[in-house]
Amino acid sequence: MNEQRLRPVYLLGIAGSAYALWYYLSFDATAYAAVFGLVTVVLVFRLRALTADD
C-alpha cells in the first residue's frame, strides 16, 4: 500500500487507540490503558516514519 492509503488507516488506528486509552483510564483499568497507550505511541511513530520523506 502506498502512503495515501496508509495515512487514513494509521489516523483511524491512533484515534481508536487514544479513545480506548481514555476509556480504560476513566475506569482505572491501568493494565489495559498501558497496552492502548503503547499501541498509540507505536502508531504515531509509524505514521511519522511514513510521512518523514514529505
N, C-alpha and C positions, 0 to 999 in steps of 0.2 A: 504494500500500500504506500501511496505517496503522502507527502506532508499535508496536502489539502484534505485528504480523507482521514488522516490520523489525528489532526488537531481537534476536531469536534469530539472524537472518541475520548481523547485524554481530558478534555474540558468537562465532559459529562462524568467521567470517572472521578475527577477531582471534586466536582460538585456533589456527587453522590457520596463519596467517601467523607467529605467535610460535613455533610448533613448527618451521616451515621456517627461520626466523631462527636458532634454536638449532641445528638440524641443519647448516646451512651454516657456521655459526661453528665448530662442532666439527670440521669438515673443512677449516678455513682457506680457505674459498671466500668471500672478503670481498665480491666484487662481487655475488654472489647474495644474500649476507646483507644487504648495504646495501639492495637492492631490497625484500626482505621486511621489513626494518626500516622503510623508508619506507611501505610498504603498511600495516603495523601501526599506525604513527602516524596515518596518514590515517584509517583505520577507527576508531581511538579518538576522534579529533576529530569525525568524522561522528556517532558514537554519542553523544558528549557534546552535540553540537548538536541531535540528535534528542530527547534526554531533558531538554534545558535548560528546557522550559516546564512541567515537572512541579512 
